[in-house]
Amino acid sequence: MSLGMVRIALECEKQLDKDKIKLLEEPFWTMFFNGKKGGLGVKRDASEEDLNVFDLLRLVSMGTGDLPGKSDMEGSNGEIAYMRAHFDRVVGSKDSETLYMLSPDGNNGHELSIFFVRI
């Protein structure tokens, strides 16, 4: 986010037999970071370690930082980076939703936008 505005687009393919699936329940996603393809995403259930992180951040309303880590999944220092913020959710249609991070200082610009699109 030090580079300025960050846009993350998650795209999934529309399947005729899956019309009943809600957009955010789609299992497979292609991710684009500021317009460049960045990888794939897969929906999964929260692990025990994920739930422990959520418990640690329960009292944090907004902010960024590092938490001490315990597994091989953390960064080089054994820490887990986190960002907690408030988001506005805008539903465009059954095939598109956007989350805009709200700035605590009242600035109208969106530093982080996450787009979910079914194409």
Summary of the structure (lengths in Angstrom):
residues: 119
radius of gyration: 16.2
end to end distance: 27.2
largest distance: 45.5
contacts: 242
relative contact order: 0.24
helix: 13%
strand: 44%
